[in-house]
Amino acid sequence: MSAPSCFQHPDVTSTTRCGGCSQPLCAACAVFEGGRDRCQSCVARYWRARKLQTGVFTVAGVAVLALGVAYLVGVFPQGRKVPENGFDYGPKAVLVQKLREELAEQPCDRTKAVQYLQTLFSAEDLHGSIRFADDFTARCGKFAQLRSITYSAHTRLNEFDLAVQDATELIESAPGNAGHWIWRGMAHEAREKSELALADFEQAFRLKPEEFQVANQLASAYERQHRTCDTHLVLLEHTQANPAEAGRVQLTSWLEGLARGSKCIFGKGSAVVPVARAGVRWVEPLVEGKARGRFILDTRASTVTLSQGFAERLGLKLEGTPTVPLHTADGTVQAHVTRVQSIELQGARAENVEVVVTSSLPEGAEGVLGLGFLARFEMKLDARAGRLELSERTWLEREAR
């Protein structure tokens, strides 16, 4: 849907609306006054109202005025003015006024816009922050960096539907940023939309399985849904992606608690697979007992990925399955998410494994064998010997006893 025409210039598309009468305005007609865009008539009415308020204030009493002057001298020293929108910016008032004047001269200066918005937010003018960001967007087009600030303002105001919109804009601008998916998931949770939150946390984990805060959000979401085995597997994948995390007390305690009495079956059997000592490492797993593919072994990738062609060989039905943005060397592509009954690598077998199906894989690769399979086993990659060892996680049984 296209923007309406400016009400004063019908042949020009509007870029904003008047904050007084809501008439659509083009950039030439919009005057930034009192914290928002206004038409010339509303600017005049705004200043008439300001003068009227000043007159009433004067008649109200000299004593009150004297007290007010004393207060303003303390709060706004060195000739600082009372903010036009009535908000008390305290020691930040001078900077607010300076940035406001600079933006009046260069209304679409993004650097100044961010600085101004950050200043409003840090001064606790949450509503003013949001109004400015919306006005700037209407006037100058989308600028996702502003939405990281309005997201915080909306969440502080418990406006979680609007926070979801902010996070969505951030995701659209940078789909490979796991933090943006976490932000939207948290806003969904605040709206009590647990399934939407879970989907966002899962996508964040696909992007950054090595980051504890990402793993923590997803594992906690699974735990709230009493999905103990999924909780456990996320933490195992995380420690495989980031071995340095294995010593984290919080993580160790969490894993030990999950292991006690656990009936989760992650992977069965064992394997000793020869791999290249350096460079790309290739393996040939058997998927669903039907087809063996040429896969890249990637101990940092969170998921198992299949090529479109290999998925077709398996006869996987992708219609109606959810899609997620997949970050690749060629950019971001949409990929289907589904599950396969089993994956086997020599004698190591895992069942009910999530896979992502894409047409964007390196030449010659039919898949990527990631942590969705590997973390189900005790794994040892000996690069010097050119050997990958997988064995059952027997320590889980020991902990359970």
ROVEXTI-582258 format. One record per residue (C-alpha): x, y, z; residue in one letter. Coordinates in steps of 0.5 Angstrom, whole numbers, always signed. Layout:
REM ROVEXTI-582258
ATOM      u      v      w  res
ATOM      X      Y      Z    A
...
//
This chain:
REM ROVEXTI-582258
ATOM      u      v      w  res
ATOM     +0     +0     +0    M
ATOM     +3     +7     -2    S
ATOM     +4    +13     +2    A
ATOM     -2    +18     +1    P
ATOM     +0    +25     -2    S
ATOM     +2    +31     +1    C
ATOM     -5    +35     +3    F
ATOM     -2    +41     +1    Q
ATOM     +2    +38     -5    H
ATOM     -2    +33     -9    P
ATOM     +3    +31    -14    D
ATOM     +8    +29     -8    V
ATOM     +8    +23     -4    T
ATOM     +8    +24     +4    S
ATOM    +13    +22     +8    T
ATOM    +10    +24    +15    T
ATOM     +4    +26    +18    R
ATOM     +2    +32    +22    C
ATOM     +3    +31    +30    G
ATOM     -3    +36    +31    G
ATOM     -8    +35    +26    C
ATOM     -6    +28    +23    S
ATOM     -5    +31    +15    Q
ATOM     +0    +27    +11    P
ATOM     +6    +32    +10    L
ATOM    +12    +32     +5    C
ATOM    +19    +33     +7    A
ATOM    +18    +41     +5    A
ATOM    +12    +42     +9    C
ATOM    +14    +38    +15    A
ATOM    +16    +43    +21    V
ATOM    +20    +39    +27    F
ATOM    +17    +43    +33    E
ATOM    +15    +41    +40    G
ATOM    +18    +34    +39    G
ATOM    +14    +32    +33    R
ATOM    +13    +34    +25    D
ATOM     +7    +39    +24    R
ATOM     +4    +43    +19    C
ATOM     +5    +51    +19    Q
ATOM     -2    +52    +22    S
ATOM     -1    +47    +27    C
ATOM     +6    +50    +29    V
ATOM     +2    +57    +29    A
ATOM     -3    +54    +34    R
ATOM     +3    +50    +38    Y
ATOM     +6    +57    +39    W
ATOM     +0    +61    +41    R
ATOM     -2    +55    +46    A
ATOM     +5    +56    +49    R
ATOM     +4    +64    +49    K
ATOM     -3    +63    +53    L
ATOM     +0    +58    +58    Q
ATOM     +6    +63    +59    T
ATOM     +0    +68    +60    G
ATOM     -4    +64    +65    V
ATOM     +2    +62    +69    F
ATOM     +4    +69    +70    T
ATOM     -3    +71    +72    V
ATOM     -3    +65    +77    A
ATOM     +2    +69    +82    G
ATOM     +8    +72    +83    V
ATOM    +10    +67    +89    A
ATOM     +9    +61    +85    V
ATOM    +13    +64    +79    L
ATOM    +19    +66    +84    A
ATOM    +19    +59    +86    L
ATOM    +19    +56    +79    G
ATOM    +25    +61    +77    V
ATOM    +29    +59    +83    A
ATOM    +28    +51    +81    Y
ATOM    +29    +52    +74    L
ATOM    +36    +56    +76    V
ATOM    +38    +50    +79    G
ATOM    +36    +45    +74    V
ATOM    +37    +49    +68    F
ATOM    +43    +53    +69    P
ATOM    +47    +58    +64    Q
ATOM    +40    +60    +61    G
ATOM    +38    +53    +59    R
ATOM    +30    +53    +57    K
ATOM    +25    +49    +59    V
ATOM    +24    +43    +54    P
ATOM    +18    +44    +49    E
ATOM    +14    +38    +51    N
ATOM    +14    +39    +58    G
ATOM    +19    +33    +60    F
ATOM    +24    +35    +65    D
ATOM    +31    +33    +62    Y
ATOM    +35    +35    +68    G
ATOM    +43    +36    +66    P
ATOM    +41    +33    +59    K
ATOM    +37    +39    +57    A
ATOM    +42    +43    +54    V
ATOM    +44    +37    +50    L
ATOM    +37    +35    +48    V
ATOM    +36    +42    +45    Q
ATOM    +43    +42    +42    K
ATOM    +41    +36    +38    L
ATOM    +34    +38    +37    R
ATOM    +36    +44    +33    E
ATOM    +42    +40    +29    E
ATOM    +36    +35    +27    L
ATOM    +32    +41    +25    A
ATOM    +37    +43    +20    E
ATOM    +39    +36    +18    Q
ATOM    +32    +32    +19    P
ATOM    +35    +25    +16    C
ATOM    +42    +25    +19    D
ATOM    +42    +18    +22    R
ATOM    +48    +19    +27    T
ATOM    +45    +25    +30    K
ATOM    +38    +21    +30    A
ATOM    +41    +16    +34    V
ATOM    +45    +20    +39    Q
ATOM    +38    +24    +40    Y
ATOM    +34    +18    +41    L
ATOM    +40    +15    +46    Q
ATOM    +40    +22    +50    T
ATOM    +32    +22    +50    L
ATOM    +32    +14    +53    F
ATOM    +38    +15    +58    S
ATOM    +34    +21    +61    A
ATOM    +28    +16    +62    E
ATOM    +23    +20    +56    D
ATOM    +21    +13    +54    L
ATOM    +15    +16    +50    H
ATOM    +19    +21    +47    G
ATOM    +24    +16    +45    S
ATOM    +18    +12    +41    I
ATOM    +15    +18    +38    R
ATOM    +22    +21    +35    F
ATOM    +24    +14    +32    A
ATOM    +17    +13    +29    D
ATOM    +17    +21    +26    D
ATOM    +24    +20    +24    F
ATOM    +22    +13    +20    T
ATOM    +16    +16    +17    A
ATOM    +20    +22    +15    R
ATOM    +27    +19    +13    C
ATOM    +25    +11    +12    G
ATOM    +27     +5    +16    K
ATOM    +33     +5    +20    F
ATOM    +34     -1    +24    A
ATOM    +39     +2    +29    Q
ATOM    +33     +6    +32    L
ATOM    +29     +0    +34    R
ATOM    +34     -3    +39    S
ATOM    +33     +3    +43    I
ATOM    +25     +3    +42    T
ATOM    +25     -4    +43    Y
ATOM    +28     -3    +50    S
ATOM    +23     +3    +51    A
ATOM    +17     -1    +49    H
ATOM    +19     -7    +54    T
ATOM    +20     -2    +60    R
ATOM    +13     +1    +58    L
ATOM    +10     -7    +58    N
ATOM     +8     -5    +51    E
ATOM    +10    -12    +48    F
ATOM     +6    -13    +42    D
ATOM    +10     -6    +40    L
ATOM    +17     -9    +42    A
ATOM    +16    -15    +38    V
ATOM    +15    -11    +32    Q
ATOM    +21     -7    +33    D
ATOM    +25    -14    +34    A
ATOM    +22    -16    +27    T
ATOM    +25    -10    +24    E
ATOM    +32    -12    +27    L
ATOM    +31    -19    +25    I
ATOM    +29    -17    +18    E
ATOM    +35    -12    +17    S
ATOM    +40    -17    +20    A
ATOM    +37    -24    +20    P
ATOM    +44    -27    +22    G
ATOM    +44    -24    +29    N
ATOM    +42    -29    +34    A
ATOM    +41    -23    +39    G
ATOM    +35    -20    +35    H
ATOM    +32    -27    +35    W
ATOM    +33    -27    +43    I
ATOM    +30    -20    +44    W
ATOM    +23    -22    +40    R
ATOM    +23    -29    +43    G
ATOM    +23    -25    +50    M
ATOM    +18    -20    +48    A
ATOM    +13    -26    +46    H
ATOM    +14    -30    +52    E
ATOM    +12    -23    +56    A
ATOM     +6    -24    +51    R
ATOM     +5    -31    +54    E
ATOM     +6    -34    +46    K
ATOM    +11    -39    +49    S
ATOM    +11    -43    +42    E
ATOM    +13    -37    +38    L
ATOM    +18    -35    +43    A
ATOM    +21    -42    +43    L
ATOM    +21    -42    +35    A
ATOM    +25    -35    +36    D
ATOM    +30    -38    +41    F
ATOM    +31    -45    +37    E
ATOM    +33    -40    +31    Q
ATOM    +38    -36    +35    A
ATOM    +41    -43    +38    F
ATOM    +42    -45    +30    R
ATOM    +46    -39    +29    L
ATOM    +50    -39    +36    K
ATOM    +50    -45    +39    P
ATOM    +57    -43    +43    E
ATOM    +54    -37    +46    E
ATOM    +51    -39    +53    F
ATOM    +46    -34    +54    Q
ATOM    +43    -36    +47    V
ATOM    +43    -44    +50    A
ATOM    +41    -42    +56    N
ATOM    +34    -38    +53    Q
ATOM    +33    -44    +49    L
ATOM    +34    -50    +55    A
ATOM    +30    -46    +60    S
ATOM    +24    -45    +55    A
ATOM    +24    -53    +54    Y
ATOM    +25    -54    +61    E
ATOM    +19    -49    +62    R
ATOM    +15    -54    +58    Q
ATOM    +18    -60    +61    H
ATOM    +21    -62    +55    R
ATOM    +27    -65    +59    T
ATOM    +31    -69    +54    C
ATOM    +31    -63    +49    D
ATOM    +33    -59    +55    T
ATOM    +39    -64    +56    H
ATOM    +41    -64    +49    L
ATOM    +41    -57    +48    V
ATOM    +46    -56    +53    L
ATOM    +50    -62    +51    L
ATOM    +50    -59    +44    E
ATOM    +53    -52    +47    H
ATOM    +58    -55    +51    T
ATOM    +61    -59    +44    Q
ATOM    +60    -52    +41    A
ATOM    +64    -49    +46    N
ATOM    +68    -54    +50    P
ATOM    +71    -48    +55    A
ATOM    +64    -48    +58    E
ATOM    +64    -55    +60    A
ATOM    +67    -52    +67    G
ATOM    +62    -47    +68    R
ATOM    +59    -48    +75    V
ATOM    +52    -47    +73    Q
ATOM    +52    -51    +67    L
ATOM    +55    -57    +70    T
ATOM    +50    -57    +76    S
ATOM    +45    -56    +71    W
ATOM    +47    -62    +67    L
ATOM    +48    -66    +73    E
ATOM    +41    -65    +75    G
ATOM    +38    -67    +68    L
ATOM    +42    -73    +68    A
ATOM    +39    -76    +75    R
ATOM    +34    -81    +73    G
ATOM    +34    -79    +66    S
ATOM    +31    -84    +61    K
ATOM    +33    -80    +55    C
ATOM    +36    -84    +49    I
ATOM    +41    -79    +45    F
ATOM    +45    -84    +41    G
ATOM    +47    -91    +41    K
ATOM    +53    -95    +39    G
ATOM    +60    -92    +37    S
ATOM    +64    -91    +31    A
ATOM    +72    -89    +29    V
ATOM    +72    -85    +23    V
ATOM    +78    -83    +19    P
ATOM    +78    -76    +17    V
ATOM    +82    -71    +14    A
ATOM    +88    -68    +18    R
ATOM    +86    -61    +16    A
ATOM    +81    -57    +11    G
ATOM    +74    -60     +9    V
ATOM    +73    -66    +13    R
ATOM    +68    -71     +9    W
ATOM    +64    -77    +12    V
ATOM    +58    -81     +9    E
ATOM    +53    -82    +14    P
ATOM    +47    -87    +12    L
ATOM    +40    -83    +13    V
ATOM    +33    -86    +15    E
ATOM    +37    -93    +13    G
ATOM    +35    -91     +5    K
ATOM    +41    -87     +2    A
ATOM    +48    -85     +4    R
ATOM    +51    -78     +3    G
ATOM    +57    -74     +2    R
ATOM    +57    -69     +8    F
ATOM    +62    -64    +11    I
ATOM    +63    -66    +18    L
ATOM    +62    -59    +22    D
ATOM    +63    -59    +30    T
ATOM    +61    -52    +30    R
ATOM    +55    -52    +26    A
ATOM    +49    -53    +31    S
ATOM    +44    -57    +26    T
ATOM    +45    -63    +21    V
ATOM    +43    -60    +14    T
ATOM    +41    -63     +8    L
ATOM    +41    -61     +1    S
ATOM    +35    -60     -3    Q
ATOM    +37    -66     -8    G
ATOM    +39    -71     -2    F
ATOM    +32    -69     +1    A
ATOM    +29    -71     -5    E
ATOM    +33    -78     -6    R
ATOM    +30    -79     +1    L
ATOM    +23    -78     -1    G
ATOM    +22    -72     +5    L
ATOM    +16    -69     +5    K
ATOM    +17    -61     +6    L
ATOM    +11    -58     +4    E
ATOM     +8    -55    +10    G
ATOM    +14    -55    +14    T
ATOM    +16    -49    +18    P
ATOM    +22    -45    +14    T
ATOM    +27    -41    +18    V
ATOM    +32    -36    +15    P
ATOM    +39    -40    +14    L
ATOM    +45    -35    +14    H
ATOM    +50    -38     +8    T
ATOM    +56    -35     +5    A
ATOM    +52    -33     -1    D
ATOM    +47    -29     +4    G
ATOM    +41    -31     +7    T
ATOM    +36    -36     +4    V
ATOM    +30    -39     +7    Q
ATOM    +30    -47     +9    A
ATOM    +25    -52    +11    H
ATOM    +26    -55    +18    V
ATOM    +24    -62    +19    T
ATOM    +26    -69    +22    R
ATOM    +29    -75    +20    V
ATOM    +28    -82    +23    Q
ATOM    +35    -84    +24    S
ATOM    +42    -82    +22    I
ATOM    +48    -87    +22    E
ATOM    +55    -86    +22    L
ATOM    +59    -93    +22    Q
ATOM    +56    -96    +28    G
ATOM    +54    -90    +32    A
ATOM    +46    -88    +31    R
ATOM    +42    -83    +33    A
ATOM    +34    -83    +32    E
ATOM    +29    -77    +31    N
ATOM    +34    -72    +29    V
ATOM    +32    -65    +26    E
ATOM    +35    -63    +20    V
ATOM    +35    -56    +15    V
ATOM    +34    -57     +8    V
ATOM    +37    -52     +3    T
ATOM    +39    -51     -4    S
ATOM    +45    -47     -2    S
ATOM    +51    -52     +0    L
ATOM    +58    -52     -2    P
ATOM    +59    -55     -9    E
ATOM    +60    -63     -8    G
ATOM    +56    -63     -1    A
ATOM    +50    -67     +0    E
ATOM    +49    -65     +7    G
ATOM    +53    -62    +13    V
ATOM    +54    -67    +20    L
ATOM    +53    -62    +25    G
ATOM    +52    -62    +33    L
ATOM    +45    -64    +32    G
ATOM    +48    -71    +31    F
ATOM    +55    -71    +34    L
ATOM    +53    -68    +41    A
ATOM    +49    -74    +42    R
ATOM    +55    -78    +43    F
ATOM    +62    -77    +47    E
ATOM    +66    -74    +41    M
ATOM    +73    -74    +40    K
ATOM    +76    -71    +34    L
ATOM    +84    -73    +34    D
ATOM    +86    -68    +28    A
ATOM    +93    -70    +28    R
ATOM    +91    -78    +28    A
ATOM    +86    -76    +23    G
ATOM    +80    -80    +27    R
ATOM    +73    -78    +29    L
ATOM    +71    -82    +35    E
ATOM    +64    -83    +37    L
ATOM    +61    -87    +43    S
ATOM    +55    -87    +48    E
ATOM    +54    -82    +53    R
ATOM    +55    -88    +59    T
ATOM    +57    -82    +64    W
ATOM    +49    -81    +64    L
ATOM    +48    -88    +66    E
ATOM    +53    -87    +72    R
ATOM    +50    -80    +74    E
ATOM    +43    -83    +74    A
ATOM    +45    -89    +79    R
//
